Amino acid sequence: MILKQISPWRFCVAPMLDWTDSHYRVLARLMTRHTRLYTEMVTTGALMHGDSARHLRFNASEHAVALQLGGSDASALAQSAALGAQYGYDEINLNVGCPSDRVQNGAFGACLMATPQIVAMGVRAMRAEVAVPVTVKTRIGIDRLDSFDEFSRFIDTVAGQGGCEVFIIHARKAWLDGLSPKQNREIPPLRWDFVHRIQAEFPELTFVLNGKLETLPQMAEQLNMVPGVMVGRAAYQHIDWLRFVDQTLFNATCPVISRTEVIQQYLKYLEVQLEQGQTLHSMTKPLLTLVNGLPGARQFRRHLSEQAPKRSRDADVLREAVGMLGDFESDQSGELQWRLTGQPLPLASTG
């Protein structure tokens, strides 16, 4: 069966601080051609007053890749979006979901849900500066502003006044006082039904469901109700399952890339980057969960963690770590099988 009108946002990996840097995105792209990737959040202040090139440079292999911005001032957002477009990003995304104190003190992130007109002004200003899509990643509510009607009014304002056509919805509300960012990812109840309802209410818009999606069958089921899904922690806790996304969610006919090939291709990338001044330790972090479940995985991780900082320009550290692994295509933990089938883990981890 050939899928028709597949949304560019059908499957996305969420922007995650300290995880979705350029090296992570290169590794993810080796495993999946169709996934939409997102940067870590970059504030408008960092781009306006810091080293914008350091924040915006990325590898050409990463496309399609979106730049996530944090900010609330329409002029600064417009200038930052223009910079992102100049660097070649395929999308500019506005963070209206982060509940951290630092973000709140800067008057952006989830607290902006209380002022949808400001969000709309920012989106409109960015859209005037760039030709690529401007999207919003948000929650379903904040604090006591958590009814579906209030959520609907927020969407109506940002879409109607700002022109936003794509919303990525973390299907939990955020408590801005009393819960940490980690707790805000776990304690407020999941309300996938809010996302289903809002898609039905605004069928002309694209809504992407985010929030504790963990297995491919679960994601496929949600894609019967919304045009797209986004995963966060699941995409780094056991990154290996991304190898199967294209065949499962996009009906791709190309063979699933092997872990062996992923490591070989990433090693080539790593060697080029070392020649350009990157450090080994900055590039090995995304590999740590690629080998989950393999015999020798613990030794692999320990070797990289201990040796990469000491031998920061030596690609042989990775080769040595690979040599500590057993059968590259086995999986003794059962977690990969669970990600692919949704069935309970058959075995305990040995790695």
C-alpha positions in Angstrom: 0.0 0.0 0.0 1.3 3.5 -0.9 0.5 6.1 1.7 -1.0 9.3 0.2 -0.3 12.8 1.4 2.2 11.9 4.0 2.8 14.9 6.3 6.4 16.2 6.5 5.8 15.9 10.3 4.7 12.3 10.2 7.6 11.3 12.5 9.8 13.7 14.4 12.5 13.6 17.1 11.9 16.3 19.7 14.3 19.1 20.5 16.1 18.0 23.7 18.6 20.0 25.7 22.0 18.3 25.8 20.9 15.6 23.4 19.8 16.7 20.0 23.0 18.5 19.0 24.4 18.2 15.5 26.3 14.9 16.2 23.2 13.2 17.5 21.2 14.4 14.5 23.9 13.0 12.1 23.7 9.6 13.8 19.9 9.6 13.7 20.0 10.5 10.0 22.2 7.5 9.2 19.3 5.3 10.5 16.3 7.1 9.1 15.9 9.2 6.0 12.4 10.5 6.6 12.4 11.5 10.2 12.2 15.3 10.9 14.9 16.4 13.3 15.0 19.3 15.7 17.8 21.3 17.3 18.1 21.9 21.0 16.3 25.2 21.9 18.4 28.3 21.0 17.3 31.5 22.6 17.0 34.7 20.6 19.5 36.3 23.0 22.1 33.8 22.2 21.7 34.5 18.5 21.5 38.3 18.9 24.3 38.8 21.3 26.5 35.6 21.1 28.2 33.5 18.6 25.3 32.7 16.2 27.4 30.5 13.9 28.3 28.2 16.8 24.6 27.7 17.5 23.4 27.5 13.9 26.0 25.5 12.0 24.9 22.0 11.1 25.8 19.1 8.8 24.2 19.0 5.4 23.3 15.4 5.9 20.8 16.4 8.6 18.0 17.7 6.4 15.1 17.9 7.1 16.1 19.7 10.3 14.2 22.4 12.2 15.6 25.2 14.4 13.8 25.6 17.7 13.8 29.2 19.1 13.1 30.4 22.6 11.9 34.0 22.9 8.9 36.2 23.1 10.0 39.5 21.5 8.6 39.6 18.0 11.5 41.6 16.5 14.1 39.4 18.0 12.2 36.3 16.9 12.0 37.6 13.4 15.7 38.4 13.2 16.6 35.0 14.7 14.3 33.2 12.3 15.9 35.0 9.4 19.3 33.9 10.6 18.1 30.3 10.8 16.7 30.5 7.2 20.0 31.9 6.0 21.8 28.9 7.5 19.4 26.6 5.6 17.0 25.2 8.2 13.9 23.6 6.9 11.6 25.0 9.6 11.6 27.5 12.4 9.9 26.3 15.6 8.9 28.4 18.6 9.1 26.9 22.0 5.9 27.5 24.0 6.3 24.4 26.1 9.3 24.5 28.3 8.4 25.1 32.0 11.9 25.6 33.5 12.5 28.6 35.9 15.2 29.9 33.6 12.9 30.0 30.6 10.1 31.6 32.7 12.4 34.3 33.9 13.1 35.1 30.3 9.3 35.4 29.7 9.1 32.6 27.1 8.4 28.9 26.9 5.2 27.5 28.5 4.3 30.7 30.3 3.5 32.2 26.9 0.3 30.0 26.8 -1.2 32.7 29.0 -0.6 35.3 26.3 -1.6 33.8 23.0 -1.6 37.2 21.3 2.1 37.6 22.0 2.7 34.2 20.5 0.7 35.1 17.5 2.7 38.4 17.0 5.9 36.4 17.2 4.8 33.8 14.7 3.5 36.5 12.3 6.8 38.4 12.5 8.8 35.3 11.8 6.6 34.3 8.9 7.1 37.7 7.3 10.9 37.1 7.3 11.2 33.5 6.1 9.8 31.2 3.4 10.1 28.0 5.4 7.3 26.9 7.8 7.0 28.5 11.2 5.6 26.1 13.7 4.8 26.1 17.4 5.6 23.4 20.0 3.3 23.8 23.0 1.5 22.1 25.9 -2.3 21.6 26.3 -2.4 24.2 29.1 -0.7 25.6 32.1 -1.6 25.7 35.8 -5.4 26.2 36.1 -5.7 27.2 32.4 -6.1 23.6 31.5 -9.6 23.2 30.0 -10.1 22.1 26.4 -11.9 25.3 25.6 -8.9 27.4 26.8 -6.6 25.2 24.8 -8.8 25.6 21.7 -8.8 29.4 22.1 -5.0 29.4 22.3 -4.8 27.5 19.0 -7.4 29.6 17.4 -5.6 32.8 18.3 -2.1 31.7 17.2 -3.5 30.2 14.0 -5.9 33.0 13.2 -3.8 36.0 14.1 -0.3 34.5 13.6 -0.9 32.3 10.7 0.6 29.2 12.3 -0.4 26.0 10.4 1.5 23.4 12.3 1.4 22.8 16.1 3.4 20.2 18.0 1.5 19.3 21.1 3.1 17.9 24.2 -0.1 16.3 25.5 0.3 17.3 29.2 -0.3 20.6 30.8 2.6 22.3 32.7 2.7 23.4 36.3 4.8 26.6 36.2 5.4 26.6 40.0 6.1 23.6 42.2 7.3 21.0 39.6 10.7 20.6 38.0 11.0 20.2 34.2 11.6 16.5 34.7 8.4 16.3 36.9 6.5 18.2 34.3 7.3 15.5 31.8 5.9 12.8 34.1 3.4 14.0 36.7 0.6 16.0 34.8 -1.7 13.4 33.2 -1.3 12.6 29.5 -4.3 13.8 27.5 -3.8 12.4 24.0 -7.6 13.0 23.6 -7.0 16.8 23.6 -4.8 16.4 20.6 -7.3 14.2 18.8 -10.1 16.6 19.6 -8.2 19.7 18.5 -7.3 18.0 15.1 -11.0 17.3 14.6 -11.9 20.9 15.5 -9.2 22.4 13.2 -8.9 19.9 10.3 -7.1 22.4 8.1 -4.2 22.5 10.6 -1.5 20.0 11.3 -1.2 18.7 14.8 1.7 16.5 15.9 1.2 14.4 19.1 4.1 14.4 21.6 4.1 12.7 25.0 5.2 9.2 26.1 5.1 7.6 22.7 7.5 4.6 23.1 6.8 1.8 20.6 6.3 1.8 16.9 2.8 0.1 17.0 1.7 2.8 19.5 2.9 5.5 17.1 1.3 3.8 14.1 -2.0 3.7 15.9 -1.9 7.4 16.7 -1.1 8.2 13.1 -4.6 7.0 12.3 -5.9 10.0 14.3 -3.3 12.8 13.8 -0.9 13.6 10.9 2.3 13.3 12.9 3.9 12.1 16.1 7.0 13.3 17.9 9.2 11.3 20.3 11.6 12.6 22.9 13.3 10.4 25.5 12.6 7.2 23.6 14.8 8.5 20.8 17.9 8.6 23.0 17.2 5.9 25.7 17.5 3.2 23.0 18.4 5.0 19.7 18.8 1.8 17.8 15.1 1.4 17.0 15.2 4.5 14.8 16.7 2.1 12.1 13.2 0.7 11.6 11.2 3.9 11.4 11.2 4.4 7.7 10.1 0.9 6.9 7.4 0.8 9.6 5.9 4.3 9.5 6.7 5.4 5.9 6.4 2.1 4.0 10.0 2.5 2.7 11.2 -0.4 0.7 14.9 0.1 1.3 16.5 -2.5 3.7 17.0 -1.7 7.3 20.5 -0.4 7.9 22.6 -2.7 10.1 24.2 -1.5 13.3 27.6 -2.4 11.8 26.9 -0.1 8.9 25.7 2.7 11.2 29.0 2.5 13.2 31.1 2.4 10.1 29.5 5.4 8.6 29.5 7.4 11.8 33.2 6.6 12.2 33.9 8.2 8.8 31.9 11.3 9.9 33.8 11.4 13.2 37.2 11.3 11.5 36.3 14.2 9.3 35.1 16.2 12.3 38.3 15.5 14.2 40.3 16.9 11.4 38.1 20.1 11.6 38.8 20.5 15.3 35.9 18.7 17.0 36.7 16.7 20.1 36.1 13.0 20.3 34.1 13.1 23.6 31.5 15.5 22.1 30.8 13.0 19.3 30.6 9.7 21.2 27.7 10.5 23.5 25.0 9.6 20.9 26.6 6.2 20.4 26.2 5.0 24.0 22.6 3.7 23.7 23.1 2.4 20.1 24.7 -0.7 21.5 22.1 -1.4 24.3 21.6 -5.1 24.6 24.8 -6.2 22.8 27.3 -8.4 24.6 30.0 -6.1 25.8 27.8 -3.0 25.8 28.9 -2.0 29.3 32.6 -2.3 28.4 31.9 -0.3 25.2 30.3 2.6 27.2 33.0 2.5 29.9 35.8 2.7 27.4 34.3 5.6 25.5 33.5 7.5 28.8 37.0 7.0 30.2 39.2 7.3 27.1 37.4 9.8 24.9 38.1 12.8 27.2 41.8 11.7 27.5 42.5 11.0 23.9 40.3 13.7 22.4 41.7 13.5 18.9 42.1 9.7 18.5 39.4 7.9 16.5 41.0 4.6 17.6 39.2 5.0 20.9 36.0 4.2 19.1 37.6 1.3 17.1 38.8 -0.2 20.4 35.4 0.1 22.0 33.7 -1.6 19.0 36.2 -4.4 19.4 34.8 -5.0 22.9 31.3 -5.8 21.5 30.0 -9.3 20.7 27.5 -10.1 17.9 26.7 -6.7 16.4 23.3 -7.6 15.3 22.1 -9.5 18.4 19.9 -7.9 21.1 19.9 -9.7 24.4 18.0 -7.1 26.4 14.7 -7.5 24.5 14.1 -3.7 24.6 14.6 -3.4 20.9 11.9 -6.0 20.3 9.6 -4.1 22.7 10.1 -0.9 20.8 9.3 -2.7 17.5 6.4 -4.8 18.6 5.1 -3.3 21.8 5.3 -6.7 23.5 6.8 -7.1 27.0 10.5 -7.5 27.4 11.3 -11.2 27.2 14.7 -11.1 28.8 16.6 -9.0 31.4 19.5 -6.8 30.2 22.9 -8.4 30.1 24.7 -5.3 28.7 
